[in-house]
Amino acid sequence: MLYTWSMSFEIFVLAERMRHFDMMVFPSKEEEWLKVADGFNNMWQFENCLGAVDGKHIAIKKPPGSGSYYYNYKGFFSVVLFAIVNANYEFTYVSCGTNGRISDGGSLRKQIFTIY
């Protein structure tokens, strides 16, 4: 699916609203993780899955004095919208603001859940 800037912006706004109103719950207990895994197994026959992960570059104006910090490999300045959903397409985690220059692996390492 080809995403347009307006679609990306709408996803970003929706995710920020959900985070603001505490509508997302990142699993923290073993039972919660097992429920997520059961959801993927029951709905999609995909065992041992704890979430579907994706990221999207959101185009921005070059911040003054930032050099190439936000310049991505696609050829424009951006921040990264990173999200995880459960088997029902419900957001369990959203992060936005990582500089667009960072690699996928670097973006994943910067997320809060990787502290373990």
Jmol script that loads the backbone (N, CA, C; Angstrom):
load data "model"
ATOM      1  N   MET A   1       0.848  -1.179   0.000  1.00  0.00           N
ATOM      2  CA  MET A   1       0.000   0.000   0.000  1.00  0.00           C
ATOM      3  C   MET A   1       0.889   1.236   0.000  1.00  0.00           C
ATOM      4  N   LEU A   2       0.591   2.165  -0.846  1.00  0.00           N
ATOM      5  CA  LEU A   2       1.344   3.396  -0.926  1.00  0.00           C
ATOM      6  C   LEU A   2       0.733   4.415   0.036  1.00  0.00           C
ATOM      7  N   TYR A   3       1.538   4.901   0.963  1.00  0.00           N
ATOM      8  CA  TYR A   3       1.068   5.891   1.917  1.00  0.00           C
ATOM      9  C   TYR A   3       1.342   7.290   1.390  1.00  0.00           C
ATOM     10  N   THR A   4       0.377   8.147   1.538  1.00  0.00           N
ATOM     11  CA  THR A   4       0.595   9.544   1.196  1.00  0.00           C
ATOM     12  C   THR A   4       0.940  10.294   2.478  1.00  0.00           C
ATOM     13  N   TRP A   5       1.444  11.510   2.324  1.00  0.00           N
ATOM     14  CA  TRP A   5       1.789  12.297   3.496  1.00  0.00           C
ATOM     15  C   TRP A   5       0.573  12.509   4.371  1.00  0.00           C
ATOM     16  N   SER A   6      -0.597  12.777   3.770  1.00  0.00           N
ATOM     17  CA  SER A   6      -1.793  13.057   4.575  1.00  0.00           C
ATOM     18  C   SER A   6      -2.218  11.817   5.355  1.00  0.00           C
ATOM     19  N   MET A   7      -2.069  10.622   4.757  1.00  0.00           N
ATOM     20  CA  MET A   7      -2.398   9.397   5.480  1.00  0.00           C
ATOM     21  C   MET A   7      -1.452   9.213   6.658  1.00  0.00           C
ATOM     22  N   SER A   8      -0.159   9.468   6.443  1.00  0.00           N
ATOM     23  CA  SER A   8       0.822   9.338   7.515  1.00  0.00           C
ATOM     24  C   SER A   8       0.516  10.319   8.634  1.00  0.00           C
ATOM     25  N   PHE A   9       0.160  11.544   8.265  1.00  0.00           N
ATOM     26  CA  PHE A   9      -0.149  12.543   9.275  1.00  0.00           C
ATOM     27  C   PHE A   9      -1.378  12.132  10.078  1.00  0.00           C
ATOM     28  N   GLU A  10      -2.381  11.585   9.403  1.00  0.00           N
ATOM     29  CA  GLU A  10      -3.583  11.131  10.111  1.00  0.00           C
ATOM     30  C   GLU A  10      -3.257  10.008  11.081  1.00  0.00           C
ATOM     31  N   ILE A  11      -2.392   9.078  10.677  1.00  0.00           N
ATOM     32  CA  ILE A  11      -1.973   8.005  11.573  1.00  0.00           C
ATOM     33  C   ILE A  11      -1.248   8.583  12.772  1.00  0.00           C
ATOM     34  N   PHE A  12      -0.357   9.556  12.528  1.00  0.00           N
ATOM     35  CA  PHE A  12       0.385  10.194  13.605  1.00  0.00           C
ATOM     36  C   PHE A  12      -0.560  10.881  14.594  1.00  0.00           C
ATOM     37  N   VAL A  13      -1.522  11.641  14.093  1.00  0.00           N
ATOM     38  CA  VAL A  13      -2.467  12.349  14.957  1.00  0.00           C
ATOM     39  C   VAL A  13      -3.293  11.359  15.773  1.00  0.00           C
ATOM     40  N   LEU A  14      -3.775  10.315  15.136  1.00  0.00           N
ATOM     41  CA  LEU A  14      -4.553   9.299  15.836  1.00  0.00           C
ATOM     42  C   LEU A  14      -3.725   8.648  16.943  1.00  0.00           C
ATOM     43  N   ALA A  15      -2.482   8.279  16.635  1.00  0.00           N
ATOM     44  CA  ALA A  15      -1.625   7.634  17.619  1.00  0.00           C
ATOM     45  C   ALA A  15      -1.344   8.560  18.798  1.00  0.00           C
ATOM     46  N   GLU A  16      -1.085   9.834  18.519  1.00  0.00           N
ATOM     47  CA  GLU A  16      -0.823  10.779  19.602  1.00  0.00           C
ATOM     48  C   GLU A  16      -2.057  10.974  20.483  1.00  0.00           C
ATOM     49  N   ARG A  17      -3.229  11.019  19.886  1.00  0.00           N
ATOM     50  CA  ARG A  17      -4.468  11.151  20.660  1.00  0.00           C
ATOM     51  C   ARG A  17      -4.674   9.919  21.535  1.00  0.00           C
ATOM     52  N   MET A  18      -4.417   8.743  20.984  1.00  0.00           N
ATOM     53  CA  MET A  18      -4.583   7.523  21.749  1.00  0.00           C
ATOM     54  C   MET A  18      -3.628   7.501  22.927  1.00  0.00           C
ATOM     55  N   ARG A  19      -2.389   7.923  22.698  1.00  0.00           N
ATOM     56  CA  ARG A  19      -1.402   7.932  23.788  1.00  0.00           C
ATOM     57  C   ARG A  19      -1.798   8.957  24.847  1.00  0.00           C
ATOM     58  N   HIS A  20      -2.278  10.106  24.413  1.00  0.00           N
ATOM     59  CA  HIS A  20      -2.673  11.161  25.336  1.00  0.00           C
ATOM     60  C   HIS A  20      -3.821  10.728  26.245  1.00  0.00           C
ATOM     61  N   PHE A  21      -4.758   9.981  25.709  1.00  0.00           N
ATOM     62  CA  PHE A  21      -5.927   9.573  26.492  1.00  0.00           C
ATOM     63  C   PHE A  21      -5.777   8.179  27.084  1.00  0.00           C
ATOM     64  N   ASP A  22      -4.537   7.683  27.163  1.00  0.00           N
ATOM     65  CA  ASP A  22      -4.247   6.375  27.758  1.00  0.00           C
ATOM     66  C   ASP A  22      -5.094   5.260  27.153  1.00  0.00           C
ATOM     67  N   MET A  23      -5.255   5.286  25.838  1.00  0.00           N
ATOM     68  CA  MET A  23      -6.039   4.261  25.157  1.00  0.00           C
ATOM     69  C   MET A  23      -5.159   3.094  24.716  1.00  0.00           C
ATOM     70  N   MET A  24      -3.858   3.202  24.916  1.00  0.00           N
ATOM     71  CA  MET A  24      -2.958   2.117  24.567  1.00  0.00           C
ATOM     72  C   MET A  24      -2.442   1.489  25.846  1.00  0.00           C
ATOM     73  N   VAL A  25      -2.342   0.179  25.836  1.00  0.00           N
ATOM     74  CA  VAL A  25      -1.807  -0.522  26.997  1.00  0.00           C
ATOM     75  C   VAL A  25      -0.716  -1.467  26.517  1.00  0.00           C
ATOM     76  N   PHE A  26       0.515  -1.150  26.863  1.00  0.00           N
ATOM     77  CA  PHE A  26       1.633  -2.023  26.524  1.00  0.00           C
ATOM     78  C   PHE A  26       1.681  -3.133  27.560  1.00  0.00           C
ATOM     79  N   PRO A  27       1.633  -4.400  27.144  1.00  0.00           N
ATOM     80  CA  PRO A  27       1.623  -5.510  28.104  1.00  0.00           C
ATOM     81  C   PRO A  27       2.828  -5.458  29.031  1.00  0.00           C
ATOM     82  N   SER A  28       2.582  -5.743  30.303  1.00  0.00           N
ATOM     83  CA  SER A  28       3.679  -5.727  31.267  1.00  0.00           C
ATOM     84  C   SER A  28       3.746  -7.007  32.098  1.00  0.00           C
ATOM     85  N   LYS A  29       2.694  -7.804  32.069  1.00  0.00           N
ATOM     86  CA  LYS A  29       2.667  -9.047  32.842  1.00  0.00           C
ATOM     87  C   LYS A  29       2.639 -10.236  31.888  1.00  0.00           C
ATOM     88  N   GLU A  30       3.108 -11.369  32.380  1.00  0.00           N
ATOM     89  CA  GLU A  30       3.159 -12.574  31.555  1.00  0.00           C
ATOM     90  C   GLU A  30       1.788 -12.937  30.986  1.00  0.00           C
ATOM     91  N   GLU A  31       0.749 -12.803  31.792  1.00  0.00           N
ATOM     92  CA  GLU A  31      -0.605 -13.144  31.337  1.00  0.00           C
ATOM     93  C   GLU A  31      -1.039 -12.251  30.167  1.00  0.00           C
ATOM     94  N   GLU A  32      -0.665 -10.968  30.231  1.00  0.00           N
ATOM     95  CA  GLU A  32      -1.011 -10.036  29.154  1.00  0.00           C
ATOM     96  C   GLU A  32      -0.288 -10.407  27.863  1.00  0.00           C
ATOM     97  N   TRP A  33       0.980 -10.781  27.971  1.00  0.00           N
ATOM     98  CA  TRP A  33       1.736 -11.190  26.789  1.00  0.00           C
ATOM     99  C   TRP A  33       1.153 -12.466  26.194  1.00  0.00           C
ATOM    100  N   LEU A  34       0.757 -13.400  27.051  1.00  0.00           N
ATOM    101  CA  LEU A  34       0.166 -14.648  26.563  1.00  0.00           C
ATOM    102  C   LEU A  34      -1.154 -14.385  25.842  1.00  0.00           C
ATOM    103  N   LYS A  35      -1.907 -13.409  26.332  1.00  0.00           N
ATOM    104  CA  LYS A  35      -3.167 -13.039  25.677  1.00  0.00           C
ATOM    105  C   LYS A  35      -2.907 -12.473  24.273  1.00  0.00           C
ATOM    106  N   VAL A  36      -1.873 -11.634  24.145  1.00  0.00           N
ATOM    107  CA  VAL A  36      -1.507 -11.086  22.831  1.00  0.00           C
ATOM    108  C   VAL A  36      -1.098 -12.219  21.898  1.00  0.00           C
ATOM    109  N   ALA A  37      -0.249 -13.133  22.384  1.00  0.00           N
ATOM    110  CA  ALA A  37       0.199 -14.253  21.566  1.00  0.00           C
ATOM    111  C   ALA A  37      -0.976 -15.142  21.156  1.00  0.00           C
ATOM    112  N   ASP A  38      -1.898 -15.388  22.079  1.00  0.00           N
ATOM    113  CA  ASP A  38      -3.089 -16.184  21.763  1.00  0.00           C
ATOM    114  C   ASP A  38      -3.926 -15.506  20.674  1.00  0.00           C
ATOM    115  N   GLY A  39      -4.013 -14.184  20.731  1.00  0.00           N
ATOM    116  CA  GLY A  39      -4.764 -13.446  19.722  1.00  0.00           C
ATOM    117  C   GLY A  39      -4.203 -13.669  18.328  1.00  0.00           C
ATOM    118  N   PHE A  40      -2.871 -13.593  18.183  1.00  0.00           N
ATOM    119  CA  PHE A  40      -2.251 -13.828  16.879  1.00  0.00           C
ATOM    120  C   PHE A  40      -2.424 -15.277  16.434  1.00  0.00           C
ATOM    121  N   ASN A  41      -2.325 -16.200  17.388  1.00  0.00           N
ATOM    122  CA  ASN A  41      -2.478 -17.611  17.037  1.00  0.00           C
ATOM    123  C   ASN A  41      -3.912 -17.924  16.612  1.00  0.00           C
ATOM    124  N   ASN A  42      -4.886 -17.433  17.355  1.00  0.00           N
ATOM    125  CA  ASN A  42      -6.291 -17.713  17.054  1.00  0.00           C
ATOM    126  C   ASN A  42      -6.776 -17.020  15.784  1.00  0.00           C
ATOM    127  N   MET A  43      -6.388 -15.779  15.607  1.00  0.00           N
ATOM    128  CA  MET A  43      -6.906 -15.007  14.480  1.00  0.00           C
ATOM    129  C   MET A  43      -6.132 -15.240  13.183  1.00  0.00           C
ATOM    130  N   TRP A  44      -4.823 -15.379  13.297  1.00  0.00           N
ATOM    131  CA  TRP A  44      -3.972 -15.429  12.103  1.00  0.00           C
ATOM    132  C   TRP A  44      -3.164 -16.722  11.973  1.00  0.00           C
ATOM    133  N   GLN A  45      -3.313 -17.652  12.921  1.00  0.00           N
ATOM    134  CA  GLN A  45      -2.533 -18.896  12.938  1.00  0.00           C
ATOM    135  C   GLN A  45      -1.033 -18.594  12.879  1.00  0.00           C
ATOM    136  N   PHE A  46      -0.653 -17.578  13.648  1.00  0.00           N
ATOM    137  CA  PHE A  46       0.745 -17.135  13.711  1.00  0.00           C
ATOM    138  C   PHE A  46       1.183 -17.263  15.164  1.00  0.00           C
ATOM    139  N   GLU A  47       1.887 -18.350  15.461  1.00  0.00           N
ATOM    140  CA  GLU A  47       2.253 -18.667  16.842  1.00  0.00           C
ATOM    141  C   GLU A  47       3.383 -17.790  17.366  1.00  0.00           C
ATOM    142  N   ASN A  48       3.370 -17.585  18.677  1.00  0.00           N
ATOM    143  CA  ASN A  48       4.446 -16.905  19.411  1.00  0.00           C
ATOM    144  C   ASN A  48       4.701 -15.478  18.940  1.00  0.00           C
ATOM    145  N   CYS A  49       3.702 -14.822  18.403  1.00  0.00           N
ATOM    146  CA  CYS A  49       3.845 -13.440  17.944  1.00  0.00           C
ATOM    147  C   CYS A  49       3.350 -12.498  19.046  1.00  0.00           C
ATOM    148  N   LEU A  50       4.146 -11.502  19.370  1.00  0.00           N
ATOM    149  CA  LEU A  50       3.798 -10.560  20.434  1.00  0.00           C
ATOM    150  C   LEU A  50       3.418  -9.185  19.907  1.00  0.00           C
ATOM    151  N   GLY A  51       3.391  -9.014  18.587  1.00  0.00           N
ATOM    152  CA  GLY A  51       2.972  -7.745  18.017  1.00  0.00           C
ATOM    153  C   GLY A  51       3.453  -7.598  16.586  1.00  0.00           C
ATOM    154  N   ALA A  52       2.740  -6.795  15.827  1.00  0.00           N
ATOM    155  CA  ALA A  52       3.149  -6.448  14.475  1.00  0.00           C
ATOM    156  C   ALA A  52       3.773  -5.053  14.532  1.00  0.00           C
ATOM    157  N   VAL A  53       4.978  -4.929  14.019  1.00  0.00           N
ATOM    158  CA  VAL A  53       5.775  -3.710  14.148  1.00  0.00           C
ATOM    159  C   VAL A  53       5.921  -3.040  12.789  1.00  0.00           C
ATOM    160  N   ASP A  54       5.820  -1.713  12.771  1.00  0.00           N
ATOM    161  CA  ASP A  54       6.100  -0.975  11.543  1.00  0.00           C
ATOM    162  C   ASP A  54       6.549   0.431  11.888  1.00  0.00           C
ATOM    163  N   GLY A  55       7.200   1.053  10.959  1.00  0.00           N
ATOM    164  CA  GLY A  55       7.648   2.425  11.113  1.00  0.00           C
ATOM    165  C   GLY A  55       7.354   3.207   9.851  1.00  0.00           C
ATOM    166  N   LYS A  56       7.231   4.494   9.993  1.00  0.00           N
ATOM    167  CA  LYS A  56       6.916   5.363   8.856  1.00  0.00           C
ATOM    168  C   LYS A  56       7.655   6.679   9.030  1.00  0.00           C
ATOM    169  N   HIS A  57       8.266   7.152   7.953  1.00  0.00           N
ATOM    170  CA  HIS A  57       8.904   8.469   7.981  1.00  0.00           C
ATOM    171  C   HIS A  57       7.841   9.546   7.791  1.00  0.00           C
ATOM    172  N   ILE A  58       7.810  10.503   8.697  1.00  0.00           N
ATOM    173  CA  ILE A  58       6.906  11.640   8.597  1.00  0.00           C
ATOM    174  C   ILE A  58       7.746  12.837   8.160  1.00  0.00           C
ATOM    175  N   ALA A  59       7.421  13.397   7.016  1.00  0.00           N
ATOM    176  CA  ALA A  59       8.188  14.516   6.460  1.00  0.00           C
ATOM    177  C   ALA A  59       8.058  15.749   7.349  1.00  0.00           C
ATOM    178  N   ILE A  60       9.182  16.437   7.545  1.00  0.00           N
ATOM    179  CA  ILE A  60       9.213  17.675   8.330  1.00  0.00           C
ATOM    180  C   ILE A  60      10.045  18.713   7.589  1.00  0.00           C
ATOM    181  N   LYS A  61       9.940  19.963   8.010  1.00  0.00           N
ATOM    182  CA  LYS A  61      10.848  20.997   7.534  1.00  0.00           C
ATOM    183  C   LYS A  61      12.170  20.821   8.269  1.00  0.00           C
ATOM    184  N   LYS A  62      13.249  21.111   7.599  1.00  0.00           N
ATOM    185  CA  LYS A  62      14.563  20.988   8.225  1.00  0.00           C
ATOM    186  C   LYS A  62      14.661  21.929   9.418  1.00  0.00           C
ATOM    187  N   PRO A  63      14.882  21.383  10.624  1.00  0.00           N
ATOM    188  CA  PRO A  63      15.048  22.252  11.792  1.00  0.00           C
ATOM    189  C   PRO A  63      16.331  23.084  11.662  1.00  0.00           C
ATOM    190  N   PRO A  64      16.290  24.347  12.054  1.00  0.00           N
ATOM    191  CA  PRO A  64      17.473  25.198  11.957  1.00  0.00           C
ATOM    192  C   PRO A  64      18.664  24.609  12.719  1.00  0.00           C
ATOM    193  N   GLY A  65      19.811  24.595  12.087  1.00  0.00           N
ATOM    194  CA  GLY A  65      21.031  24.133  12.735  1.00  0.00           C
ATOM    195  C   GLY A  65      21.129  22.627  12.915  1.00  0.00           C
ATOM    196  N   SER A  66      20.251  21.863  12.277  1.00  0.00           N
ATOM    197  CA  SER A  66      20.260  20.411  12.490  1.00  0.00           C
ATOM    198  C   SER A  66      21.178  19.666  11.527  1.00  0.00           C
ATOM    199  N   GLY A  67      21.687  20.353  10.518  1.00  0.00           N
ATOM    200  CA  GLY A  67      22.553  19.671   9.547  1.00  0.00           C
ATOM    201  C   GLY A  67      21.806  18.547   8.863  1.00  0.00           C
ATOM    202  N   SER A  68      22.406  17.355   8.869  1.00  0.00           N
ATOM    203  CA  SER A  68      21.773  16.197   8.223  1.00  0.00           C
ATOM    204  C   SER A  68      21.134  15.246   9.239  1.00  0.00           C
ATOM    205  N   TYR A  69      20.982  15.698  10.479  1.00  0.00           N
ATOM    206  CA  TYR A  69      20.480  14.839  11.552  1.00  0.00           C
ATOM    207  C   TYR A  69      19.118  14.229  11.231  1.00  0.00           C
ATOM    208  N   TYR A  70      18.250  14.952  10.571  1.00  0.00           N
ATOM    209  CA  TYR A  70      16.905  14.474  10.246  1.00  0.00           C
ATOM    210  C   TYR A  70      16.761  14.032   8.781  1.00  0.00           C
ATOM    211  N   TYR A  71      17.851  14.083   8.008  1.00  0.00           N
ATOM    212  CA  TYR A  71      17.800  13.746   6.585  1.00  0.00           C
ATOM    213  C   TYR A  71      17.871  12.235   6.425  1.00  0.00           C
ATOM    214  N   ASN A  72      16.862  11.637   5.783  1.00  0.00           N
ATOM    215  CA  ASN A  72      16.811  10.181   5.694  1.00  0.00           C
ATOM    216  C   ASN A  72      17.311   9.660   4.344  1.00  0.00           C
ATOM    217  N   TYR A  73      17.397   8.344   4.244  1.00  0.00           N
ATOM    218  CA  TYR A  73      17.886   7.701   3.024  1.00  0.00           C
ATOM    219  C   TYR A  73      16.935   7.859   1.841  1.00  0.00           C
ATOM    220  N   LYS A  74      15.693   8.299   2.114  1.00  0.00           N
ATOM    221  CA  LYS A  74      14.721   8.499   1.035  1.00  0.00           C
ATOM    222  C   LYS A  74      14.884   9.872   0.377  1.00  0.00           C
ATOM    223  N   GLY A  75      15.722  10.723   0.977  1.00  0.00           N
ATOM    224  CA  GLY A  75      16.026  12.002   0.363  1.00  0.00           C
ATOM    225  C   GLY A  75      15.232  13.185   0.882  1.00  0.00           C
ATOM    226  N   PHE A  76      14.648  13.078   2.085  1.00  0.00           N
ATOM    227  CA  PHE A  76      13.954  14.216   2.683  1.00  0.00           C
ATOM    228  C   PHE A  76      14.138  14.203   4.198  1.00  0.00           C
ATOM    229  N   PHE A  77      13.799  15.299   4.843  1.00  0.00           N
ATOM    230  CA  PHE A  77      13.921  15.420   6.290  1.00  0.00           C
ATOM    231  C   PHE A  77      12.684  14.804   6.940  1.00  0.00           C
ATOM    232  N   SER A  78      12.904  14.029   8.017  1.00  0.00           N
ATOM    233  CA  SER A  78      11.771  13.332   8.625  1.00  0.00           C
ATOM    234  C   SER A  78      12.029  12.975  10.081  1.00  0.00           C
ATOM    235  N   VAL A  79      10.936  12.632  10.763  1.00  0.00           N
ATOM    236  CA  VAL A  79      10.977  11.943  12.049  1.00  0.00           C
ATOM    237  C   VAL A  79      10.300  10.600  11.821  1.00  0.00           C
ATOM    238  N   VAL A  80      10.599   9.640  12.678  1.00  0.00           N
ATOM    239  CA  VAL A  80      10.074   8.294  12.505  1.00  0.00           C
ATOM    240  C   VAL A  80       8.896   8.067  13.440  1.00  0.00           C
ATOM    241  N   LEU A  81       7.790   7.585  12.864  1.00  0.00           N
ATOM    242  CA  LEU A  81       6.638   7.121  13.634  1.00  0.00           C
ATOM    243  C   LEU A  81       6.792   5.608  13.724  1.00  0.00           C
ATOM    244  N   PHE A  82       6.877   5.088  14.936  1.00  0.00           N
ATOM    245  CA  PHE A  82       7.093   3.661  15.183  1.00  0.00           C
ATOM    246  C   PHE A  82       5.900   3.147  15.958  1.00  0.00           C
ATOM    247  N   ALA A  83       5.322   2.023  15.526  1.00  0.00           N
ATOM    248  CA  ALA A  83       4.127   1.515  16.209  1.00  0.00           C
ATOM    249  C   ALA A  83       4.115  -0.002  16.266  1.00  0.00           C
ATOM    250  N   ILE A  84       3.424  -0.515  17.285  1.00  0.00           N
ATOM    251  CA  ILE A  84       3.176  -1.942  17.439  1.00  0.00           C
ATOM    252  C   ILE A  84       1.682  -2.111  17.641  1.00  0.00           C
ATOM    253  N   VAL A  85       1.101  -3.104  16.957  1.00  0.00           N
ATOM    254  CA  VAL A  85      -0.316  -3.411  17.124  1.00  0.00           C
ATOM    255  C   VAL A  85      -0.479  -4.869  17.518  1.00  0.00           C
ATOM    256  N   ASN A  86      -1.635  -5.173  18.137  1.00  0.00           N
ATOM    257  CA  ASN A  86      -1.950  -6.556  18.462  1.00  0.00           C
ATOM    258  C   ASN A  86      -2.681  -7.197  17.289  1.00  0.00           C
ATOM    259  N   ALA A  87      -3.190  -8.397  17.470  1.00  0.00           N
ATOM    260  CA  ALA A  87      -3.839  -9.139  16.380  1.00  0.00           C
ATOM    261  C   ALA A  87      -5.107  -8.459  15.878  1.00  0.00           C
ATOM    262  N   ASN A  88      -5.700  -7.581  16.677  1.00  0.00           N
ATOM    263  CA  ASN A  88      -6.923  -6.872  16.302  1.00  0.00           C
ATOM    264  C   ASN A  88      -6.643  -5.480  15.742  1.00  0.00           C
ATOM    265  N   TYR A  89      -5.402  -5.210  15.369  1.00  0.00           N
ATOM    266  CA  TYR A  89      -4.985  -3.905  14.841  1.00  0.00           C
ATOM    267  C   TYR A  89      -5.129  -2.784  15.865  1.00  0.00           C
ATOM    268  N   GLU A  90      -5.074  -3.106  17.140  1.00  0.00           N
ATOM    269  CA  GLU A  90      -5.142  -2.093  18.197  1.00  0.00           C
ATOM    270  C   GLU A  90      -3.719  -1.728  18.596  1.00  0.00           C
ATOM    271  N   PHE A  91      -3.449  -0.422  18.654  1.00  0.00           N
ATOM    272  CA  PHE A  91      -2.118   0.022  19.040  1.00  0.00           C
ATOM    273  C   PHE A  91      -1.822  -0.392  20.472  1.00  0.00           C
ATOM    274  N   THR A  92      -0.626  -0.972  20.662  1.00  0.00           N
ATOM    275  CA  THR A  92      -0.154  -1.246  22.012  1.00  0.00           C
ATOM    276  C   THR A  92       1.044  -0.367  22.347  1.00  0.00           C
ATOM    277  N   TYR A  93       1.672   0.203  21.315  1.00  0.00           N
ATOM    278  CA  TYR A  93       2.829   1.068  21.535  1.00  0.00           C
ATOM    279  C   TYR A  93       2.979   2.002  20.344  1.00  0.00           C
ATOM    280  N   VAL A  94       3.252   3.263  20.616  1.00  0.00           N
ATOM    281  CA  VAL A  94       3.520   4.258  19.571  1.00  0.00           C
ATOM    282  C   VAL A  94       4.615   5.187  20.056  1.00  0.00           C
ATOM    283  N   SER A  95       5.531   5.487  19.173  1.00  0.00           N
ATOM    284  CA  SER A  95       6.583   6.450  19.462  1.00  0.00           C
ATOM    285  C   SER A  95       6.794   7.282  18.212  1.00  0.00           C
ATOM    286  N   CYS A  96       6.954   8.569  18.376  1.00  0.00           N
ATOM    287  CA  CYS A  96       7.214   9.437  17.236  1.00  0.00           C
ATOM    288  C   CYS A  96       8.235  10.485  17.635  1.00  0.00           C
ATOM    289  N   GLY A  97       9.169  10.765  16.732  1.00  0.00           N
ATOM    290  CA  GLY A  97      10.113  11.825  17.007  1.00  0.00           C
ATOM    291  C   GLY A  97      11.562  11.450  16.807  1.00  0.00           C
ATOM    292  N   THR A  98      11.859  10.151  16.667  1.00  0.00           N
ATOM    293  CA  THR A  98      13.239   9.752  16.401  1.00  0.00           C
ATOM    294  C   THR A  98      13.677  10.361  15.074  1.00  0.00           C
ATOM    295  N   ASN A  99      14.909  10.855  15.019  1.00  0.00           N
ATOM    296  CA  ASN A  99      15.390  11.498  13.803  1.00  0.00           C
ATOM    297  C   ASN A  99      15.360  10.537  12.621  1.00  0.00           C
ATOM    298  N   GLY A 100      14.972  11.053  11.458  1.00  0.00           N
ATOM    299  CA  GLY A 100      14.809  10.243  10.266  1.00  0.00           C
ATOM    300  C   GLY A 100      16.084   9.619   9.734  1.00  0.00           C
ATOM    301  N   ARG A 101      17.232  10.116  10.141  1.00  0.00           N
ATOM    302  CA  ARG A 101      18.507   9.600   9.647  1.00  0.00           C
ATOM    303  C   ARG A 101      18.816   8.211  10.197  1.00  0.00           C
ATOM    304  N   ILE A 102      18.225   7.859  11.309  1.00  0.00           N
ATOM    305  CA  ILE A 102      18.541   6.620  12.003  1.00  0.00           C
ATOM    306  C   ILE A 102      18.051   5.404  11.207  1.00  0.00           C
ATOM    307  N   SER A 103      18.765   4.307  11.307  1.00  0.00           N
ATOM    308  CA  SER A 103      18.384   3.075  10.608  1.00  0.00           C
ATOM    309  C   SER A 103      17.197   2.412  11.310  1.00  0.00           C
ATOM    310  N   ASP A 104      16.608   1.407  10.662  1.00  0.00           N
ATOM    311  CA  ASP A 104      15.510   0.668  11.291  1.00  0.00           C
ATOM    312  C   ASP A 104      15.955   0.043  12.606  1.00  0.00           C
ATOM    313  N   GLY A 105      17.134  -0.573  12.593  1.00  0.00           N
ATOM    314  CA  GLY A 105      17.658  -1.182  13.820  1.00  0.00           C
ATOM    315  C   GLY A 105      17.927  -0.150  14.898  1.00  0.00           C
ATOM    316  N   GLY A 106      18.441   1.006  14.496  1.00  0.00           N
ATOM    317  CA  GLY A 106      18.696   2.082  15.451  1.00  0.00           C
ATOM    318  C   GLY A 106      17.409   2.609  16.040  1.00  0.00           C
ATOM    319  N   SER A 107      16.376   2.721  15.221  1.00  0.00           N
ATOM    320  CA  SER A 107      15.073   3.167  15.702  1.00  0.00           C
ATOM    321  C   SER A 107      14.504   2.170  16.703  1.00  0.00           C
ATOM    322  N   LEU A 108      14.624   0.897  16.398  1.00  0.00           N
ATOM    323  CA  LEU A 108      14.143  -0.147  17.302  1.00  0.00           C
ATOM    324  C   LEU A 108      14.896  -0.109  18.635  1.00  0.00           C
ATOM    325  N   ARG A 109      16.197   0.106  18.595  1.00  0.00           N
ATOM    326  CA  ARG A 109      17.001   0.166  19.830  1.00  0.00           C
ATOM    327  C   ARG A 109      16.621   1.357  20.707  1.00  0.00           C
ATOM    328  N   LYS A 110      16.120   2.435  20.100  1.00  0.00           N
ATOM    329  CA  LYS A 110      15.778   3.635  20.873  1.00  0.00           C
ATOM    330  C   LYS A 110      14.435   3.535  21.598  1.00  0.00           C
ATOM    331  N   GLN A 111      13.660   2.494  21.320  1.00  0.00           N
ATOM    332  CA  GLN A 111      12.335   2.384  21.929  1.00  0.00           C
ATOM    333  C   GLN A 111      12.456   1.992  23.391  1.00  0.00           C
ATOM    334  N   ILE A 112      11.497   2.422  24.180  1.00  0.00           N
ATOM    335  CA  ILE A 112      11.523   2.250  25.614  1.00  0.00           C
ATOM    336  C   ILE A 112      11.486   0.776  26.054  1.00  0.00           C
ATOM    337  N   PHE A 113      10.844  -0.071  25.279  1.00  0.00           N
ATOM    338  CA  PHE A 113      10.699  -1.450  25.676  1.00  0.00           C
ATOM    339  C   PHE A 113      11.972  -2.277  25.499  1.00  0.00           C
ATOM    340  N   THR A 114      13.014  -1.720  24.914  1.00  0.00           N
ATOM    341  CA  THR A 114      14.245  -2.473  24.693  1.00  0.00           C
ATOM    342  C   THR A 114      15.232  -2.339  25.856  1.00  0.00           C
ATOM    343  N   ILE A 115      14.800  -1.842  26.995  1.00  0.00           N
ATOM    344  CA  ILE A 115      15.719  -1.663  28.112  1.00  0.00           C
ATOM    345  C   ILE A 115      16.038  -2.965  28.827  1.00  0.00           C
ATOM    346  N   TYR A 116      15.360  -4.040  28.508  1.00  0.00           N
ATOM    347  CA  TYR A 116      15.589  -5.311  29.194  1.00  0.00           C
ATOM    348  C   TYR A 116      16.693  -6.100  28.569  1.00  0.00           C
TER     349      TYR A 116
END
end "model"
wireframe off; spacefill off
backbone 0.3
color backbone group
